[in-house]
Amino acid sequence: MAVTERNSRRRVLLGESNNALFNLVALNAVVFVILGFTLIVYRITGEAAGVSLFHKEVLDWVALPADPSKLAARPWTLLTGMFTHMEVWLIISNMLWLWAFGYILQDLTGNGQIIPLYLYGGVAGGAVFVLACNLAPMYRGLVPSMELMGAGTGIIAMAVATTIVSPDYRIFPMLNGGIPLWILTLVYVVIDFAGLGTAPFPYHLAHLAAAGMGVLFVKQLRRGHDLGAWMHHFHDWLSNLFNPGNIKEKKIFKKELFYKNQGNPPYTKTPLITQQKVDELLDKISQKGYNCLTEEEQEILKRASEEDL
């Protein structure tokens, strides 16, 4: 792989400041806690109407709607929807799978591809979900009530991408040499689509689109095109914008070291001249002639004559 595999085997510890996987899991958990606490408040203050009021005033503003008019008014839901969970067991299972595949991907490619791949998978799945809901005649009547949320699309993109990077990667090596990664991915895909069950097929298409994005992401990396590079540049620019002290002047070391030295070369090889060396060269001349000497040997004789050796 042209971009990522040179950073392979770089392990990132839990809680490290640049651990993208930890930050991703933490963000999902924080959003879940905030939404859960808000729902409790609505239930206490709104009684029977509290839940429906919560969906109208809070959840509808973060979950991805299938209705294009709602999406046009709330475009941020294309991103917030992939971080939105309302069921305890769903977020627990999603975060376990996210950690499993994300940790392996970090081990294989480093820390830089986790968040871009998750976001690309979520956006691809969300876009296909909205299109499928509105293009399929059988679901047009349900469009106002259909919405997509959860980390499933981002996780399946990461699972597929990780498997393509190294399908023979082994987990639990103590079990007869380990279990191949592709088996873990197959188990996850089966569980994922079984969990969708009888849900309308736009949900299944969303996960298939996310898997396809995982394939495309890795293929582009192997061709030397990092689809997440612009995200890293934007993050660096944003960090420097709010922390001007982090901006460092780029220095061209080659120019500083080699072109600002008053015209002298950076290094000159100066052979050591000894009487023995001079005698050897004179013998060589007597046997083969002066033209058989190399430039370095000729320089030695010249210096020797100047130093009267």
Sequence and secondary structure as in RCSB ss.txt:
>XXXX:A:sequence
MAVTERNSRRRVLLGESNNALFNLVALNAVVFVILGFTLIVYRITGEAAGVSLFHKEVLDWVALPADPSKLAARP
WTLLTGMFTHMEVWLIISNMLWLWAFGYILQDLTGNGQIIPLYLYGGVAGGAVFVLACNLAPMYRGLVPSMELMG
AGTGIIAMAVATTIVSPDYRIFPMLNGGIPLWILTLVYVVIDFAGLGTAPFPYHLAHLAAAGMGVLFVKQLRRGH
DLGAWMHHFHDWLSNLFNPGNIKEKKIFKKELFYKNQGNPPYTKTPLITQQKVDELLDKISQKGYNCLTEEEQEI
LKRASEEDL
>XXXX:A:secstr
  SSGGGTT    TT TT HHHHHHHHHHHHHHHHHHHHHHHHHHHGGGHHHHHHHHTGGGTSEES HHHHHH T
THHHHGGG    HHHHHHHHHHHHHHHHHHHHHH SSSHHHHHHHHHHHHHHHHHHHHHH GGGGGGGGG EE S
SHHHHHHHHHHHHHH TT EE TTTTT EEHHHHHHHHHHHHHHHHTTS HHHHHHHHHHHHHHHHHHHHHHTT 
 TTHHHHHHHHHHHHHH GGG      HHHHHHSSSTT  S        HHHHHHHHHHHHHH GGGS HHHHHH
HHHHHHTT 
